[in-house]
Amino acid sequence: MQALENRKGRTLTGIVVSDKNDKTIVVRVETLVKHPLLKKYVRRRKKFTAHDPMNECGMGDTDSHAPAG
Protein backbone atom coordinates (compact mmCIF):
# COMPACT_ATOMS: atom_id res chain seq x y z
CA MET A 1 0.00 0.00 0.00
CA GLN A 2 1.13 3.52 -0.63
CA ALA A 3 1.55 5.87 2.28
CA LEU A 4 0.30 9.38 1.64
CA GLU A 5 0.20 12.16 4.21
CA ASN A 6 -2.81 14.45 3.97
CA ARG A 7 -3.09 17.97 5.40
CA LYS A 8 -4.18 16.68 8.80
CA GLY A 9 -0.91 14.75 9.10
CA ARG A 10 -2.66 11.39 8.86
CA THR A 11 -1.03 8.71 6.70
CA LEU A 12 -3.22 7.22 3.97
CA THR A 13 -2.63 4.01 2.04
CA GLY A 14 -3.53 3.27 -1.56
CA ILE A 15 -2.72 1.63 -4.88
CA VAL A 16 -1.19 3.16 -8.02
CA VAL A 17 -3.92 3.35 -10.68
CA SER A 18 -2.13 5.44 -13.33
CA ASP A 19 1.49 6.07 -14.27
CA LYS A 20 0.95 7.67 -17.68
CA ASN A 21 2.04 11.16 -16.63
CA ASP A 22 5.72 12.09 -16.61
CA LYS A 23 7.11 11.97 -13.04
CA THR A 24 3.59 11.78 -11.57
CA ILE A 25 1.45 8.86 -10.45
CA VAL A 26 -2.21 8.66 -9.46
CA VAL A 27 -3.00 6.75 -6.28
CA ARG A 28 -6.46 5.50 -5.26
CA VAL A 29 -7.04 5.62 -1.50
CA GLU A 30 -9.90 3.69 0.09
CA THR A 31 -11.34 4.49 3.51
CA LEU A 32 -14.14 2.80 5.42
CA VAL A 33 -16.86 5.16 6.65
CA LYS A 34 -19.85 4.13 8.72
CA HIS A 35 -23.16 4.99 7.02
CA PRO A 36 -25.20 7.21 9.37
CA LEU A 37 -28.56 5.54 8.69
CA LEU A 38 -27.75 1.96 7.73
CA LYS A 39 -24.88 1.57 10.25
CA LYS A 40 -22.90 -0.40 7.66
CA TYR A 41 -19.38 0.41 6.57
CA VAL A 42 -19.11 1.92 3.08
CA ARG A 43 -15.89 2.19 1.05
CA ARG A 44 -15.05 5.73 0.03
CA ARG A 45 -12.47 6.07 -2.75
CA LYS A 46 -10.46 9.16 -3.61
CA LYS A 47 -7.61 9.71 -6.04
CA PHE A 48 -4.45 11.60 -5.16
CA THR A 49 -1.48 12.55 -7.31
CA ALA A 50 2.02 11.82 -6.07
CA HIS A 51 5.48 12.77 -7.30
CA ASP A 52 7.55 9.96 -8.87
CA PRO A 53 10.84 11.62 -9.92
CA MET A 54 12.43 8.49 -11.45
CA ASN A 55 9.27 7.13 -13.13
CA GLU A 56 9.82 3.85 -11.29
CA CYS A 57 6.23 3.12 -10.20
CA GLY A 58 3.82 1.07 -12.28
CA MET A 59 0.14 0.15 -12.24
CA GLY A 60 -0.81 -1.76 -9.09
CA ASP A 61 2.47 -0.98 -7.32
CA THR A 62 2.67 -0.16 -3.65
CA ASP A 63 5.23 2.36 -2.41
CA SER A 64 5.45 5.56 -0.38
CA HIS A 65 5.36 9.05 -1.85
CA ALA A 66 4.02 12.37 -0.62
CA PRO A 67 1.06 13.81 -2.54
CA ALA A 68 1.84 16.36 -5.24
CA GLY A 69 0.42 19.86 -5.02
BELDATA-V155404 format. One record per residue. N is the residue number from 1. RES is the residue in three letters. SS is DSSP state (hx for helix, st for strand, lp for the rest). PHI is phi in degrees with one decimal (none if undefined). PSI is psi in radians with two decimals (* if undefined). Layout:
N | RES | SS | PHI | PSI
N | RES | SS | PHI | PSI
This chain:
1 | MET | lp | none | 2.64
2 | GLN | st | -94.6 | 2.36
3 | ALA | st | -94.8 | 2.12
4 | LEU | st | -123.8 | 2.47
5 | GLU | st | -107.6 | 2.08
6 | ASN | lp | -87.8 | -3.06
7 | ARG | lp | -66.6 | -0.40
8 | LYS | lp | -81.7 | -0.07
9 | GLY | lp | 88.4 | 0.02
10 | ARG | lp | -81.1 | 2.50
11 | THR | st | -92.3 | 2.25
12 | LEU | st | -109.7 | 2.65
13 | THR | st | -119.4 | 2.57
14 | GLY | st | -164.1 | -3.04
15 | ILE | st | -124.5 | 2.48
16 | VAL | st | -71.1 | 2.15
17 | VAL | st | -110.1 | -0.25
18 | SER | st | -153.0 | 2.38
19 | ASP | lp | -132.0 | 0.44
20 | LYS | lp | -78.3 | -0.38
21 | ASN | lp | -79.7 | 2.66
22 | ASP | lp | -76.6 | 2.11
23 | LYS | lp | 63.5 | 0.35
24 | THR | st | -139.8 | 2.43
25 | ILE | st | -123.2 | 2.76
26 | VAL | st | -111.7 | 2.24
27 | VAL | st | -118.2 | 2.28
28 | ARG | st | -96.0 | 2.17
29 | VAL | st | -110.8 | 2.27
30 | GLU | st | -110.3 | 2.35
31 | THR | st | -128.1 | 2.59
32 | LEU | st | -96.7 | 2.22
33 | VAL | st | -126.2 | 2.36
34 | LYS | st | -78.8 | 2.22
35 | HIS | lp | -69.6 | 2.30
36 | PRO | lp | -66.3 | -0.54
37 | LEU | lp | -96.4 | -0.82
38 | LEU | lp | -82.5 | -0.29
39 | LYS | lp | 61.0 | 0.39
40 | LYS | lp | -103.6 | 2.77
41 | TYR | st | -88.5 | 2.27
42 | VAL | st | -115.7 | 2.42
43 | ARG | st | -82.9 | 2.16
44 | ARG | st | -105.5 | 2.30
45 | ARG | st | -117.0 | 2.42
46 | LYS | st | -142.3 | 2.52
47 | LYS | st | -102.4 | 2.40
48 | PHE | st | -125.0 | 2.63
49 | THR | st | -98.6 | 2.55
50 | ALA | st | -137.0 | 2.63
51 | HIS | st | -81.6 | 2.30
52 | ASP | lp | -130.5 | 1.45
53 | PRO | lp | -63.2 | -0.47
54 | MET | lp | -100.9 | 0.05
55 | ASN | lp | 52.9 | 0.77
56 | GLU | lp | -98.7 | -0.17
57 | CYS | lp | -88.2 | 2.60
58 | GLY | lp | -129.6 | 3.06
59 | MET | lp | -58.8 | 2.32
60 | GLY | lp | 81.7 | -0.04
61 | ASP | lp | -71.1 | 2.78
62 | THR | lp | -126.2 | 2.16
63 | ASP | lp | -158.4 | -3.07
64 | SER | st | -122.4 | 2.13
65 | HIS | lp | -140.1 | 2.71
66 | ALA | lp | -85.7 | 2.60
67 | PRO | st | -66.4 | 2.52
68 | ALA | lp | -83.4 | 2.53
69 | GLY | lp | 72.1 | *
